[in-house]
């Protein structure tokens, strides 16, 4: 993968994440009173979509650097670990977001199997 293709793919992924953030804000604005069961389901889907966006960016980085992306049951945790090991990547996130994402690494690989689409 060359730099131009990487830049194009990253811009695409970031635009998808921006659209997702807009959708989440619209959901939050629409909730009046007690949340309904579908609100939780929508929230869970948004969380999964955000993670998939981050994972896609990590995989593109691996492709560009010509390193093998992790695979297997613990691949999600290993991708996240690599993301946070590089201050230019994970270090750019707010401490709160870093803390929340790092909680994913604590889940057993079998729990994270739902992230595979």
NUROGU-829976 format. One line per field, with one value per residue (C-alpha): residue number from 1; residue in one letter; x, y negated, z. Coordinates in pm, whole numbers, plus 32768, in hexadecimal, padded with zeros to 4 digits. Each point is the difference from the previous one (the first is absolute). Example, Ala and Ser with C-alpha at 12.3 -4.5 7.8 and 13.67 -1.06 7.14 Angstrom:
nr: [1, 2]
rest: [A, S]
px: [84CE, 8089]
py: [81C2, 7EA8]
pz: [830C, 7FBE]
END
This chain:
nr: [1, 2, 3, 4, 5, 6, 7, 8, 9, 10, 11, 12, 13, 14, 15, 16, 17, 18, 19, 20, 21, 22, 23, 24, 25, 26, 27, 28, 29, 30, 31, 32, 33, 34, 35, 36, 37, 38, 39, 40, 41, 42, 43, 44, 45, 46, 47, 48, 49, 50, 51, 52, 53, 54, 55, 56, 57, 58, 59, 60, 61, 62, 63, 64, 65, 66, 67, 68, 69, 70, 71, 72, 73, 74, 75, 76, 77, 78, 79, 80, 81, 82, 83, 84, 85, 86, 87, 88, 89, 90, 91, 92, 93, 94, 95, 96, 97, 98, 99, 100, 101, 102, 103, 104, 105, 106, 107, 108, 109, 110, 111, 112, 113, 114, 115, 116, 117]
rest: [X, X, X, X, X, X, X, X, X, X, X, X, X, X, X, X, X, X, X, X, X, X, X, X, X, X, X, X, X, X, X, X, X, X, X, X, X, X, X, X, X, X, X, X, X, X, X, X, X, X, X, X, X, X, X, X, X, X, X, X, X, X, X, X, X, X, X, X, X, X, X, X, X, X, X, X, X, X, X, X, X, X, X, X, X, X, X, X, X, X, X, X, X, X, X, X, X, X, X, X, X, X, X, X, X, X, X, X, X, X, X, X, X, X, X, X, X]
px: [8000, 808C, 7FD8, 7EF1, 7F26, 8039, 7F9E, 7EC5, 7F9A, 8044, 7F31, 7EE4, 8010, 800D, 7ED2, 7F44, 805B, 7F8C, 7EB2, 7FE8, 8041, 7EE7, 7F14, 805B, 7FBD, 7EAF, 7FA8, 805F, 7F30, 7ED3, 7FF5, 7EF9, 7FC5, 8058, 80CD, 7F48, 8095, 804E, 80D0, 80ED, 800D, 804D, 810B, 80A2, 8003, 80A2, 810D, 8049, 800A, 80F4, 80E2, 7FF2, 8066, 812C, 8056, 7FE9, 80F4, 80EF, 7FEC, 8045, 8132, 807B, 7FC7, 80BE, 8122, 7FF8, 7FD9, 7F0E, 7EC5, 7FAE, 7F06, 7F57, 7F32, 80D3, 8032, 7F20, 80C6, 814E, 7F9A, 7F95, 8145, 80C9, 7F2B, 804A, 816F, 8034, 7FD7, 7FC0, 7EC4, 7F61, 80AB, 7F33, 7EBC, 7F7F, 805C, 7E91, 7FDA, 814C, 7F85, 7EB6, 80A2, 8105, 7EE5, 7FC6, 8155, 7F8C, 7EE7, 804A, 802A, 7EBF, 7F3A, 808C, 7F92, 7EC4, 80DB, 803B, 7F0F]
py: [8000, 7EAB, 7EBA, 7F73, 8134, 800B, 7E8F, 803B, 812D, 7F4B, 7ED5, 80ED, 80AD, 7EB5, 7F82, 813C, 7FC3, 7E93, 8076, 80FA, 7EEF, 7F33, 8129, 8039, 7E92, 8016, 8137, 7F56, 7ECE, 80D9, 80B5, 7F61, 808E, 816A, 80A7, 8110, 815A, 7F9E, 7EDB, 80F7, 80D8, 7ED0, 7F90, 8158, 7FFE, 7EA7, 8077, 812B, 7F1D, 7F12, 8120, 808C, 7EAB, 7FF7, 8166, 7FB1, 7EE0, 80E7, 8105, 7EF8, 7F95, 8168, 801D, 7EBF, 8067, 815A, 80AE, 811A, 7F94, 80D9, 8116, 80FC, 7FEE, 7EF1, 7F2B, 7EE5, 7FDF, 8015, 7EF5, 7F1D, 8047, 7F9E, 7EC7, 7F8F, 8066, 7EEC, 7EA5, 7F68, 80D3, 8057, 7EDE, 7F0B, 8070, 7F60, 80B8, 8055, 80A1, 80B7, 8089, 8074, 80A6, 80AC, 80AE, 80C7, 80A2, 808C, 80C8, 816D, 804C, 80CB, 7ED0, 7F2C, 80FB, 7F32, 7EF4, 80DF, 7FA2]
pz: [8000, 7FA5, 80C4, 7F1C, 8020, 8178, 801E, 7F32, 80D0, 8148, 7F8F, 7FA6, 8152, 80BB, 7F40, 8061, 816D, 7FE4, 7F75, 8118, 8102, 7F65, 8014, 816E, 804F, 7F51, 80C9, 8146, 7FAB, 7FA8, 814F, 80DA, 815A, 8041, 7EED, 7F43, 7FB9, 7E99, 807E, 80AA, 7EC7, 7F28, 80F7, 7FFA, 7E83, 8000, 80F3, 7F1F, 7ECD, 80AA, 805F, 7E9F, 7F7B, 80E8, 7FA7, 7E8B, 8031, 80BA, 7EEC, 7EF8, 80C6, 8005, 7E8A, 7FBB, 80E0, 7F63, 814D, 803B, 80B4, 812D, 7FC8, 80DD, 813B, 80A3, 7EC8, 807C, 8142, 7F4A, 7F02, 811A, 80BB, 7ECC, 7FD9, 8164, 7FF1, 7EFE, 80A2, 7EA9, 7FE8, 814D, 80AE, 7F32, 80A5, 813C, 8142, 8038, 7EA9, 802D, 814C, 7F6C, 7ED4, 80D6, 80B9, 7EC0, 802F, 814D, 7F5E, 7FB8, 7E8B, 7FFF, 8073, 7EE4, 7EF8, 7FD1, 7F5F, 7ED2, 7EEB]
END
